[in-house]
Amino acid sequence: MGKHFDDAAGKGKEAFGKATGDRGTEFEGKADQAKAGAKDAADKAKGKAEELKDKAEDAFESAGEKIKDVFKKK
């Protein structure tokens, strides 16, 4: 399930728990929301890591080309 669905389901579960006085269900809902938030944070971190990897690869390729140019001039 998607993180947005998990968050919405968690909010619903929390609200149901509050309405019925079922503290266990209420806390399960809060836990589901926290889990959805953690998934979102992990996805963002993964995206940032991929972005940094791409930048590092580009820098490495650029440096390699510059080194090749230096040796071609000699």
Summary of the structure (lengths in Angstrom):
residues: 74
radius of gyration: 24.0
end to end distance: 59.6
largest distance: 81.5
contacts: 190
relative contact order: 0.11
helix: 93%
strand: 0%
